[in-house]
Amino acid sequence: MLDFQEQEEFDDEPDIRSYPLHTRVNPQRRREKVYIGCGAGFGGDRPLSALKLLQRVDLNYIVLECLAERTLADRCHAKEAGGEGYDPRIAEWMLLLLPLAVEKGTCIITNMGAMDSLGAQEKVLELASGLGISISVGVAHQFAITKSALDPCMRDGKIGPISTYLGAAPIVECLEKYKPNVVITSRVADASLFLAPMVYELGWDWDEVDLLAQGSLAGHLLECGCQLTGGYFMHPGDKYRDIPFPCLLDSSLPYAEVSFDGKVCVAKVDGSGGALNFSTCAEQLLYEIGDPAAYVTPDLIVDFRDVSFQPLSSSKVICSGAKPSASLVPDELLLLAPKLCGRRQVVGDRLELDQLIWPSAIAV
């Protein structure tokens, strides 16, 4: 089960939906093109870089992708110990970005809700109130799991709270119903965070698999931030990848211009450092995909084998050729189950056994 919520005051009842996808009811094309930026590609990213992107580019959405298996385990551990189940850096991010995002009409989407999206929602509303800003904050998160559908090893009560890799659908419903300034999620597949505003703004439906494939390509290219714009590309001594260090000092986070017909152009800020070209795009395309013919997301299984990149300039690249795999959609969703394990650490001259929560991934 999923829970879609919006709050300005804390009196709304949650809107609960089951996950199976259905075609959308009369989807509306709100824009011919949507501009989506990546403000963060991992939990340790710098908010100032996101602010620079927001200042320099007129974005409809900026996505803060700050959650992974390790950081999810950290939040689970913290919550079990009585701390915050959401990313505590959400305050740093929102204090810096909210004023300009609200002024420019840019919606912030982030998975910093982790294990406690509602707690994160409350925190963001508190921060906005302190800034004198009136906003609505939507939440799209996992509410409950039917345990009868789980693998037997996940029903024995010896594991912690289960997190499901959600897709774009709950975010799309949240945007449709509430039109919030901020959307906070639990664990959502990285590319799906970016696909959701495309589906919502461009009037796509869940059976338009060619469009979803191109949107998922854009999301996958954007999801790791500056990895697309040269952050992992510099290799001193390699004549093809020898980017001067000063060139990296003003690297731009990437953004994408996506059209209603599935045309995708990824970009960086004109005149910024780093690099955006065929090679940086190809490097990011192959990052964490497994089988290039079957890149699995909760929304669609995508075939990347015919993807091509056509540079338009030193700061823009056209991306095409993504198509749905023969399998179309996955039969199962991936779950993350934290498990108490042992961790040994040396304290002075003593060896101590500590408890650590670590995720196990099981598809159901």
N, C-alpha and C positions, 0 to 999 in steps of 0.2 A: 504494500500500500504506500501511496505517496501523499504528502501533505503540502498544499499550496496555500500560502498565507500572505497577507499584506497587513501592515499595521501603521497607523499614525497614532491612534490610541490603542490601548491593549484590551479591546473588547470584542474583536472579531472572532467568529468561530472558524476553525480550520476547514478548508475545502479539501476533502479527502477523495483520491481517485485510485483505482487499481492501475497497474502499470501498462497492461497490453495496449498497443497503439491502435487507434482507429483513424480513419481519414478525418480531416478537419471539416468542420461545418462552415461552408461558405468562406474560405480563407480570403482575406483582402490584401491586395497589393498596396502597401502604404507608401512605398518608394520605388523608383526605378533602379536606384543603386543604394547600397548601404555601406557605410564606412566603419570598420571595426578595428580597433587597435589592441595590441597586446601590451598591457601595462606591467605585467609580471609573468615570468616563466618558471619560477620556483620560489620556495618559501623564504629564501634569503635575498631576494631581489631588492633593489633600491627604489623607494618611492619617488625620489627626486627625478629619476629617469622617466617614470610614468608622467610626472607633472610636466616635464619638458615636452613629451609627445603631445600631451593634451593642450599645451600652450601653442604648439607649432602647427597642429593639424586639426581641422574641424571634424571631429569624430561623432558618430551617432552612439557608439558603444565603446567602452574600454573594458577589457577583461583582465582580471587579476587572477592568474592561475597559480595558486600557492600551495597546493595540496598534493602529496604523493603518499606512497605506502609508509615511508619512514615518518613523515610528518603526521600522518593519520595515527600511527602507532604512538607517537609522542603525545598527541592530544588525548588519545584514549587513556594513556598512562596518567596524564595530568588530571583528567576528569575523575579517574578511579581514586586518585590521591586527594580529591577535594578541590582541585584547581579548575581552570577554564577548559572546557571541551572544544572551544573555538580557538582560532589563531589569535593570540594576544596582540599581535602586531596590527590587527585590524584597526586599532585606534590610531596608530601612527599613519597608516595609509589614508584613512578617511579624513583625519584632520587636515592633511595636506591636499587631498584631491577634491573633497566634497564641494568647497566653495566654487571652484572654477567649473567643475562638472555640472553643478546645478545651474550656474550662470550660462553655460554654453548648451545646456539641454542634453548632455551626454549621460547615458545610463551606465552605471557601473555594475558589472556582473562578476561575482567572485565566489570561489569555493572555500573561502576561509571559515565557513560555518563548521566544517569538519564534523566533530561529534556532537555539536550543540549549536545548530543553526539559529534556533530561537533565541539563545543567549546572545549570539552575535547580533541578531536583529535588534534586540533591546539595547545593546551597547551602542550600535550605530545611531539609533534614534536619540539616545542620551547625548552622544557627541554632537549631533546636528542641532539639538536644542541648545547646547552650550555655545554653539557658533551662531545661534540666532537664525538658523535655516529651517524652513518647514519642508519636510520631505516625506515620501512614502517608501517603505522598505519591504520588498516582497521576499518570501522564503519559498524555495522549492527543495524539499528534502525528503529523505526516506522517513516514513512514519512507523511502519510495522512490516514484518515479514511473516508469511504463513509458514510455520515451522514444519508442517507436514510435507512441504515441497522440498525441504532441505535434505542434503546428504546425511545419512545416519550419524556420521562423525561430527556433525555440527548441531546435533540435537541433545547431546549428553550433558549440557550445562557446564562443561569444563572450559568453555571459551567465553570471551567477552562479547560486547555488543558487535553485531554483524553490520558491515557497511556494504551497500550494493553500488556497483558502478552504474549510475543512472545515465540516460542519454539526454537529448535536447528537449524531449517532449514536455517534461514538467516545467522547464524554464519558459517554453513557448506559451503554455497555459497561464503561467504567472504573468507574463507580459500582456497577454490578451485580456485577462480579467482585471488587472490592477494598474497597468501602465506605470510601474514604480520608477523611482529615481535610482534605486539600488536593488539588485537581486542577490540574495545570499543562498548558497547551496551547500549540501553535504557533498559526498564523493560523486562527482560527475566526470565522465570520461573527458579528457582534456579537449579533444577536437569538438566535442558536443557543446562545450561552453560557448564556442564561437558560432557553431552551426545554428543554435537556437535563435539569435536575432536575425539571421538570414531568413530562416523559415517564417518567422513572424512578420518581418518588414516586407519581404518580397512576395508574400502570398503563396509560398510553396506548400505542397501537401506531402504526406508521408509515402504516397505511392509514386511520386515524381522522382524516381531513384536516380536518374541521370543528373538532376539538379542537386540532389542530396550528396551524390558522389563528389561533385565539384566543390560543394560547400564544405564537405569533410576534408577535402584536400587543402582548402584554404585554412581551415582550423588546425590541421596537423602542421602546416608550415608555420603558423603563427604561434603555436602553443608554447614554444620554448624561448620566446623572446629574442634576445640578441644572438642566439644560435643561428638564426636566419640571416642576420646582418653582419656576420663576420666574427662573432664572439668566440667561436670554436675553430675558426678557419685559419688563423695565423700560425704558420710553421716556418720559423726562421731558417734560412738556407734553402728552402724549397722555392724555386723560381716562379712556380705557379701560385704559391700561397704565402709569399713573403710580404705581408702587410706591415708597413712601418708602425712601430708601437704608438707614436703620437697620433696616428690615424684612428686608433681605437679609443682615444680618450673622449671623443664626442660621438661614440656610436649611438645610433638611433634605434630605439625599439621599433619593431615592424608594425605595419597596419595593412589592411586589405580593402580594396574597392571591389565589391561583388555586385553584379548586375542581376536583374530578375531572370535573365535567360541563362544564368550560370557562368557568365564570363568572370574570370578572377584575375585581378592584378594585385600582386603584393608590392609593398613600397616601403621606403624609409624616408625620413625627412630630407628634402633637397639640401645639399651642401653639408650634410652631417658626415661623421667619420664612419669607420667600418667599411663593409662592402656588401653589396647585394647584386648577385649575378647568377648565371647558370650554375656555377659550381657551388655557391653557398646554398642555393635552393635544392640542388641535387643531394647535397650532404644532409640537409635537414629532412628531405623526403624519406631517406633511408633510415632515419633515426627511430629505433624502437618499433619497427613495423612487422617483424617476423616475415611472413610470406608476402612478397610484393603483390601477388595476385589476390590476396585475401587479407587486407588490413581490417581487423575486426573492431567495430565500434558498436555500442548498443543500438544505434540508429540504422546502421547499414554496414555490410561488408563490402569494401571498396577494392577495386583492381587498379593498382598504380602502374602497371607495366607499360602503358602507353603515354604516361605523363610526359609533357615536354615544357620547356621554359624558353621564352623569347624575351630577351632584354629589350626594353623600350628606351632606357637611358641608364645612367649610373645609379638611379634610385628607384626604378620601376621595372617589374618583370611580369609578363603575361604567363599565366599557368593554365594549361589545358590538358585534356586527355584522360582525366580520372573517369572511371565508369563503374557501375555496380558489378560486383562479383556474381558468378552464376548462382551462388547460395543466397544472395540478396541480404537477408537479415540473420543474425545469430539465433539459434534455438534456445540459448541459455544466456543469463547475465552472470557476470563475474562478481563474486562476493569476497570480501576481505574479512577474515575472522581473527581478531587478536587472541594470542595465546600466551599464558604466563610461562616464561622460560627462565633459565638461569643465566646470569652474567657474572663472570668472575672479575674482580678488580683488586689491585694491590693498593692498600692503604698503609703507608709507612712500611713496616716489615711484616704486615699481616695480609693474608689472602682472605677476602670476604666474598660471600655469595650474595648477590643482589638479585632482585626480581626485575624482569624486563618484559614489557608487552611487545610482541612482534607479530606482524600479520601473516597469516597463511591465506593463500588465494585458492579458492575452489569455485568452479563454475557450476551453477545449478540452473 
